[in-house]
Amino acid sequence: MALYTIADLHLSTLESTNKSMEVFGSSWQNYMRRIEDSWKRLVTEADTVVIPGDISWALSLDEALSDLKFLDSLPGRKILGKGNHDFWWATMKKHKEFFDKNGITTVSFLFNNAHACDGFIIAGTRGWYNDEDGGAAKTNADFEKLTNREALRLELSLSEAEALREKGEGEEIVVFMHFPPYWNGKASESLIEILKAHSVKRVYYGHIHGNYTVPPTFEYEGISMSIVSADYLKFTPKIVK
């Protein structure tokens, strides 16, 4: 058993979505085939892959079916977190009913909850970040509202993670977020404080594209943060050791 992660798959297996990422540069050429090939080369049926956001370009759950079936066909268990482009995302009740109806059996969600896996306990949320250039700065009227909502979800997830650890279902709590809680010299302080309060030492994040000069891992406030955007990883799932 092994734990892997890769974010920002941006799947578009349904022709009608017409949202291939290849328009964003040569690094994305044949990206879905590259994801499938590297996944099948590395991941076994006994492994787990966490995908922290931007899974599909679909705009509804029905439209996402092709992409979700594609994920379901790949080896291993998949745990999905929400990204800013996952407009297909519905309630957990609707997801379960939809999966049961369509025979999707290897996909679950990281949303206000936690999962035990291979000695790890997986927690996380979409998050939000303080990026003035990207319009997500503290001057943005929605910044505080969005950060507070994500802080609540992160607290719920980490509280469940703590409960799983008390039951002996894992040791280290590892957090997966779509947005980096610290980026470009600016932090989402409330999220950082929650991570510190729960003694989280590792965070894996996505969302960042095209910046291939960032270090694969950096440290902030005693927390190691690693980028796992698919293009940064050359579309190859990263093992969590």
C-alpha positions in Angstrom: 0.0 0.0 0.0 1.2 3.5 -0.8 -0.2 7.0 -0.7 0.2 9.3 -3.8 -1.1 12.8 -4.6 -1.5 14.9 -7.7 -3.7 18.0 -8.2 -5.2 19.9 -11.1 -6.0 17.1 -13.5 -8.4 19.4 -15.4 -10.0 16.4 -17.1 -12.0 16.9 -20.2 -12.8 13.4 -21.5 -16.3 14.5 -22.8 -16.0 16.2 -26.1 -18.8 18.7 -25.3 -16.8 20.2 -22.4 -14.1 21.3 -24.9 -11.8 22.6 -22.2 -8.5 20.9 -22.9 -5.6 22.5 -21.0 -3.3 22.3 -24.1 -4.2 25.9 -25.0 -2.1 26.9 -22.0 1.2 25.8 -23.5 3.2 22.9 -24.8 3.8 21.5 -21.3 0.1 20.4 -21.4 0.4 18.5 -24.7 -1.4 15.1 -24.4 -1.7 15.6 -20.7 -4.6 13.2 -20.1 -2.8 10.4 -21.9 0.3 11.2 -19.8 -1.7 11.2 -16.6 -3.2 7.8 -17.5 0.2 6.3 -18.5 2.1 7.5 -15.4 -0.7 6.5 -13.1 -0.9 3.0 -14.4 2.8 2.7 -14.3 3.1 3.6 -10.6 -0.2 3.1 -8.8 -1.6 -0.3 -7.8 -5.0 -1.4 -6.8 -3.9 -1.3 -3.1 -2.7 2.3 -3.3 -4.5 5.6 -2.6 -4.3 8.9 -4.6 -5.4 12.2 -3.2 -6.4 14.8 -5.8 -6.8 18.2 -4.1 -8.9 20.1 -6.5 -9.6 21.1 -10.1 -10.5 17.6 -11.1 -12.8 18.2 -14.1 -13.9 21.0 -16.3 -17.5 19.8 -16.2 -20.2 22.3 -15.1 -22.6 19.7 -13.6 -22.5 16.3 -12.0 -24.0 14.7 -15.0 -21.4 16.3 -17.3 -18.7 15.1 -14.9 -19.7 11.5 -15.3 -17.2 10.7 -18.1 -14.3 12.2 -16.1 -15.3 10.5 -12.9 -15.7 7.1 -14.7 -12.2 7.7 -16.2 -10.8 8.2 -12.6 -12.8 5.1 -11.4 -11.2 3.0 -14.1 -7.6 3.9 -12.9 -5.9 1.7 -10.3 -6.3 2.4 -6.6 -8.6 4.4 -4.3 -9.1 8.1 -5.2 -9.9 10.8 -2.6 -11.1 14.1 -4.2 -10.8 17.6 -2.7 -12.6 20.6 -4.2 -10.8 23.2 -6.4 -11.9 26.6 -7.6 -12.9 25.1 -11.1 -14.9 22.2 -9.8 -18.3 23.7 -10.7 -19.7 20.1 -11.0 -19.3 19.6 -7.2 -22.6 18.9 -5.4 -23.6 17.8 -1.9 -22.1 14.6 -0.5 -25.6 13.0 -0.5 -26.0 13.7 -4.2 -22.5 12.4 -4.9 -23.3 9.2 -3.1 -26.6 8.7 -5.0 -24.9 9.5 -8.3 -22.0 7.1 -7.7 -24.3 4.3 -6.6 -26.4 4.9 -9.7 -23.4 4.9 -12.1 -21.3 2.1 -10.5 -18.5 4.4 -9.3 -16.8 2.5 -6.5 -13.2 3.7 -6.0 -13.8 7.4 -5.6 -14.6 9.3 -2.3 -14.3 12.8 -1.1 -12.3 15.0 1.3 -14.9 17.5 2.5 -15.4 18.3 6.2 -14.0 14.9 7.0 -10.8 12.8 7.2 -9.6 9.4 6.0 -7.2 6.9 7.3 -4.7 5.5 4.8 -1.5 3.5 5.0 -0.6 4.8 8.4 -1.5 8.4 7.5 -4.6 10.4 8.3 -5.7 12.5 5.4 -7.3 15.9 6.2 -7.9 19.1 4.2 -10.1 21.6 2.5 -10.1 23.8 -0.6 -8.6 26.7 1.3 -8.0 30.2 0.0 -4.9 32.3 -0.4 -3.6 35.8 -0.2 -2.5 36.7 -3.7 -2.9 40.4 -4.6 -2.0 39.8 -8.2 -4.7 37.1 -8.5 -7.4 39.2 -6.9 -7.5 37.3 -3.7 -5.9 39.9 -1.5 -7.0 41.1 1.9 -8.4 44.2 0.2 -10.9 41.9 -1.6 -14.3 42.1 0.2 -14.8 38.4 0.0 -11.3 37.4 1.3 -12.4 37.4 5.0 -15.7 35.6 4.3 -14.0 32.9 2.1 -11.1 32.4 4.5 -13.5 32.1 7.5 -15.6 29.5 5.7 -12.5 27.5 4.7 -11.1 27.8 8.2 -14.3 26.2 9.6 -14.1 23.3 7.1 -10.4 22.8 7.9 -11.2 22.7 11.6 -13.9 20.1 11.0 -11.6 18.0 8.9 -8.7 18.1 11.4 -11.0 17.4 14.4 -12.1 14.2 12.7 -8.5 13.4 11.9 -7.7 13.8 15.6 -10.5 11.4 16.4 -9.2 8.8 13.9 -5.7 9.1 15.4 -7.1 8.6 18.9 -8.7 5.4 17.7 -5.3 4.2 16.5 -6.2 4.4 12.8 -3.1 6.4 11.8 -0.2 8.5 13.1 0.8 11.5 11.1 -2.0 13.9 10.0 -1.2 15.1 6.4 -3.2 18.0 5.0 -4.2 18.4 1.3 -5.5 21.8 0.0 -6.1 23.2 -3.4 -4.8 26.7 -2.6 -1.4 27.2 -0.9 -2.1 28.7 2.6 1.1 30.6 2.2 2.2 32.0 -1.1 4.5 34.8 -2.5 5.3 36.1 1.0 1.7 36.3 2.1 -0.2 33.9 4.4 -3.9 33.1 5.1 -3.2 33.5 8.8 -6.4 31.8 10.2 -5.7 28.7 8.1 -2.0 28.7 9.3 -3.1 29.0 12.9 -5.4 26.0 12.6 -2.7 23.9 11.0 -0.3 24.8 13.9 -3.0 24.2 16.6 -3.3 20.6 15.3 0.5 20.2 14.9 0.3 19.6 11.2 3.8 19.4 9.7 3.0 18.7 6.0 0.7 20.4 3.5 0.4 19.4 -0.1 -1.2 22.1 -2.4 -2.0 22.7 -6.1 -3.5 25.5 -8.1 -0.2 27.1 -9.1 0.5 26.7 -12.9 3.3 27.7 -15.1 5.6 28.7 -12.2 8.1 25.9 -12.6 10.9 27.7 -10.7 9.2 27.4 -7.3 10.9 24.9 -4.9 9.1 21.6 -4.7 8.9 22.0 -1.0 9.3 25.1 1.3 8.7 25.6 5.0 6.6 28.3 6.7 6.0 28.5 10.5 7.3 25.0 10.9 5.0 23.5 8.2 6.4 21.9 5.1 4.5 22.8 2.0 4.8 20.9 -1.3 3.4 21.8 -4.7 1.6 18.9 -6.5 0.0 20.7 -9.5 -0.1 18.2 -12.3 2.0 20.2 -14.7 4.6 20.8 -12.0 4.8 17.1 -11.4 5.0 16.4 -15.2 1.6 14.6 -14.8 3.1 11.9 -12.6 1.5 11.2 -9.1 3.9 12.1 -6.2 4.4 9.5 -3.5 3.9 10.7 0.1 6.5 9.0 2.2 
